[in-house]
């Protein structure tokens, strides 16, 4: 799948791709293969959207602009899919959670792709890389870098990433740090694909637990996370979920 084939829709002010999990993987693999064939492109930048993203994008205009600078903004949260079905003429077919995407890439493509993992602490990122490399023979981790660095360190990190020869760069620094890092440095990075991934590495290592499948199917993974990490997430979801609904309705009917 090519970038120009992607249909997009406005969900709460965020221009979101109407793609499924397989199409997201196809976009990534296609850009990798095009680069291998000698085509010249700037990196394909992929960000994710959920209810929290919609809320903060409407409260913080620079954050909204950053998210909309992505080539692909995919529906990481089931709420975004539901909003598109209720309030958009072009519904999003399914949720493409980044916690699934990191597994979908080796499972849905036979290509051996080189990956660089950026973010988390050193122990977590090394453990994540080891798990993915062992689990998937076609997930080649060619470099890792912890996420505890300052902006002054970024040129050295960019050089390390470029020297690795990676084809997909995963950036798990949390919003908005990962978006800022990517947009500041994408012109200096030679990697075909850059994807923001939040706390994805901790799910791979098992430090964070995915919700039971029933919760995922019902679009209630946020509720499971709020129950398992109430001090960190409960207030966030209580405040941002209703605000996200308001923002979606506002952009659909009043903007």
KOLLO-216679 format. One line per field, with one value per residue (C-alpha): residue number from 1; residue in one letter; x, y, z. Coordinates in steps of 0.5 Angstrom, whole numbers, plus 500, padded with zeros to 3 digits. Example, Ala and Ser with C-alpha at 12.3 -4.5 7.8 and 13.67 -1.06 7.14 Angstrom:
// KOLLO-216679
i c(1_2);
aa c(a_s);
X c(525_527);
Y c(491_498);
Z c(516_514);
***
This chain:
// KOLLO-216679
i c(1_2_3_4_5_6_7_8_9_10_11_12_13_14_15_16_17_18_19_20_21_22_23_24_25_26_27_28_29_30_31_32_33_34_35_36_37_38_39_40_41_42_43_44_45_46_47_48_49_50_51_52_53_54_55_56_57_58_59_60_61_62_63_64_65_66_67_68_69_70_71_72_73_74_75_76_77_78_79_80_81_82_83_84_85_86_87_88_89_90_91_92_93_94_95_96_97_98_99_100_101_102_103_104_105_106_107_108_109_110_111_112_113_114_115_116_117_118_119_120_121_122_123_124_125_126_127_128_129_130_131_132_133_134_135_136_137_138_139_140_141_142_143_144_145_146_147_148_149_150_151_152_153_154_155_156_157_158_159_160_161_162_163_164_165_166_167_168_169_170_171_172_173_174_175_176_177_178_179_180_181_182_183_184_185_186_187_188_189_190_191_192_193_194_195_196_197_198_199_200_201_202_203_204_205_206_207_208_209_210_211_212_213_214_215_216_217_218_219_220_221_222_223_224_225_226_227_228_229_230_231_232_233_234_235_236_237_238_239_240_241_242_243_244_245_246_247_248_249_250_251_252_253_254_255);
aa c(x_x_x_x_x_x_x_x_x_x_x_x_x_x_x_x_x_x_x_x_x_x_x_x_x_x_x_x_x_x_x_x_x_x_x_x_x_x_x_x_x_x_x_x_x_x_x_x_x_x_x_x_x_x_x_x_x_x_x_x_x_x_x_x_x_x_x_x_x_x_x_x_x_x_x_x_x_x_x_x_x_x_x_x_x_x_x_x_x_x_x_x_x_x_x_x_x_x_x_x_x_x_x_x_x_x_x_x_x_x_x_x_x_x_x_x_x_x_x_x_x_x_x_x_x_x_x_x_x_x_x_x_x_x_x_x_x_x_x_x_x_x_x_x_x_x_x_x_x_x_x_x_x_x_x_x_x_x_x_x_x_x_x_x_x_x_x_x_x_x_x_x_x_x_x_x_x_x_x_x_x_x_x_x_x_x_x_x_x_x_x_x_x_x_x_x_x_x_x_x_x_x_x_x_x_x_x_x_x_x_x_x_x_x_x_x_x_x_x_x_x_x_x_x_x_x_x_x_x_x_x_x_x_x_x_x_x_x_x_x_x_x_x_x_x_x_x_x_x_x_x_x_x_x_x);
X c(500_503_502_498_493_491_484_484_478_478_477_476_481_486_487_487_488_482_487_487_492_495_495_499_504_504_505_511_514_513_517_522_522_522_528_532_530_534_528_529_524_524_522_515_513_507_504_498_491_487_482_487_491_484_483_490_491_485_487_494_495_502_501_495_499_505_500_498_505_505_504_500_496_493_487_491_485_478_475_478_475_468_468_469_463_459_461_465_463_469_469_476_476_479_484_491_494_502_502_500_504_510_508_504_510_514_508_504_510_516_521_527_527_532_529_532_529_529_526_525_531_537_535_528_530_535_530_525_530_532_525_523_529_528_521_521_527_525_525_533_534_540_541_538_538_535_530_534_537_537_536_544_545_540_546_550_543_541_548_548_541_544_550_546_543_536_530_524_526_521_521_518_519_511_507_510_517_517_513_518_524_522_520_526_531_527_531_537_535_536_531_525_520_519_514_512_510_509_510_510_516_514_508_513_517_511_512_505_500_495_487_484_481_474_476_480_474_469_474_475_482_483_478_483_489_485_484_491_494_489_494_497_491_485_484_487_481_476_478_480_475_469_473_475_467_466_472_469_462_465_469_464_458_461_468);
Y c(500_507_513_517_511_512_516_520_523_528_526_531_536_530_528_520_515_510_504_497_493_490_496_500_494_494_502_501_495_498_504_500_496_502_505_499_499_506_511_517_519_523_518_516_519_515_518_515_518_516_519_523_525_528_532_534_536_541_544_545_548_546_539_538_541_536_530_533_533_526_522_517_518_512_510_507_507_504_510_514_508_509_516_516_511_516_522_521_520_515_511_507_500_498_500_499_499_500_495_490_493_492_484_485_487_481_477_480_481_475_481_481_488_492_496_501_501_508_510_507_505_501_495_495_497_491_486_488_488_481_478_481_478_471_471_473_471_477_482_484_489_493_498_500_507_509_515_519_524_531_535_537_529_528_529_524_519_521_519_512_511_512_508_502_502_501_501_502_507_506_512_511_517_519_525_530_528_523_527_533_528_526_532_536_530_527_531_528_521_516_511_509_509_513_510_513_508_511_505_499_496_495_491_487_486_484_490_493_488_488_488_481_480_482_488_490_487_492_498_498_497_504_502_496_500_505_500_497_504_508_513_514_514_514_522_522_518_521_528_527_522_526_532_528_527_534_536_530_533_540_539_535_540_547_548);
Z c(500_498_502_497_497_504_506_512_516_521_528_533_529_528_521_522_517_515_515_519_522_516_512_517_516_509_509_513_509_502_505_507_500_496_500_499_491_491_492_495_501_507_513_513_520_524_530_534_536_542_546_550_544_542_548_549_542_543_549_547_540_538_540_535_530_532_531_524_522_521_515_518_524_526_531_537_541_540_542_535_531_535_534_526_526_529_527_520_513_512_518_521_519_526_531_530_537_537_542_537_531_534_533_527_523_523_523_517_513_511_510_515_517_521_527_532_539_542_549_556_561_559_562_559_552_552_555_549_544_546_547_540_536_540_538_531_526_521_527_527_532_530_536_542_546_553_553_559_555_553_547_547_546_540_535_537_538_531_529_532_529_522_523_525_518_521_517_522_528_534_539_546_550_551_549_547_548_542_537_539_538_531_528_530_527_522_516_519_520_514_516_512_517_524_529_536_540_548_553_548_550_557_554_550_557_561_566_563_562_556_558_557_550_552_554_548_544_547_547_554_555_558_563_565_565_569_574_574_575_578_581_574_569_573_573_566_563_568_565_558_555_556_553_547_546_546_542_537_537_536_530_527_527_530_527);
***
